[in-house]
Amino acid sequence: NSPTSSQRRVRAAHEAGQRVFGENYINELVEKSAKLSHLSDIKWHFIGNLQKKNCSKLSTCKNLALVETVNSEKVARALSNGWKRNGDGENLKVFIQVNTSREEQKSGCM
């Protein structure tokens, strides 16, 4: 799918009443949110593994409402710092991945 096609689908879903949309690629999410920023009631969710190096870019997403998933304190701090600089003033909701088994080879906060 081209980004333009995807934006048309989001617009069509929005016209049908959908308000929450998820995306698992940061570049596509930032681009879509900017190009569709006139649809101010859209709430964007980032779904997937977030790396520290991408937190600042993700925080520029217009109408970002939820980040799934933050799996380390370093990522949480980077996202918080980016959101303070670029966010819309609203609290950003995040899902924290917890490594309940405490196995070092698995990801998640311990």
N, C-alpha and C positions, 0 to 999 in steps of 0.2 A: 504494500500500500504506500502510496505517496503521502507526504505530509498534508497536501491539499485535500486529498480524498478523505483522510482521517479527520481533518477539520470540518469538512462537509458533514461527515457522520455525526460529529459532536454537535454541530449546529442543529441537525435534524433531530437528534435525541433530545436536545435542549428544548426545541420547539414542541416536542411531545411531552415535556414535563420533567425530564431527567435533569438533576442538578449536581449529582456527585459522579465524578469521572476519575478513573485510575489510570496511571501510566507507569511503566517500569523502565523507561529510558529517560534519563535526566534531560538530555539535549532536546528530545521531542517534547517533554513536558514543559520546559521553559519556553520553547518556541510556540507551542499551542496556547499556553496561558497568555503569552504576550499578544498573539494574533487574535485571540478570542476574549481579550480583556474587557471589551464592551459588554460581554455577557457577565455582568458583575455578580450575579448570584450563583455562578458555578463554584463548586468546591472541588479542588484537585487533591487527589491522594497519590503520593509516590509509593509504589509497591516494589519491594525488592531490597537487595543488599546495597546499603549506602556506604560508600567509602569516604574517608575523611577528606580526601582531596576534592571531592565533589560537593561538599556541604555548602560552601559559599555560593556556588552556581545555583544549587537547588533553592537556596534561600531567596533568590531573585524571582522565583515563580510567583506570578500574580494569582491570588486567591488560593494559595496552598493552605490546606486545612489539616492534613494528616500525613505523617511519614511512617511507613511500615517498611523497614524495621531498623532500629538502632541497636547495634550489638556490642558496643564498647563505650567506655567512658570518654575515650578520645574523640569518637565520632559525635557523641552527645555534646561535648564541649565545643567542637568545631561548628556543629549545627546551631547551637545556642548563640555563639559569637556571630555567625553569619546572619542569623535571624534578627539579632539586635541591630546589625548594620542595615539590613535590606528588607526586613519583614514589614508587614503592614500595621504593626502595633497590636494585633490580636495575639493571644497565646497560640502557639503551635502545638497541636496534639501529636504525640509520638507513641509508637508501640515499642517497648523495650524487649529485646530477645534475651531471655535468661537461660544460662547454661545450668540447669538444675542438677545434672549428673556430675558437674565439676570435672568433666573430662577435658583435658587441655586441647585435644585435637578437635573438639567441637567449638563452634562459635557461640557467642552470647556472653553477657555480663555474668560474673560469678559473685 
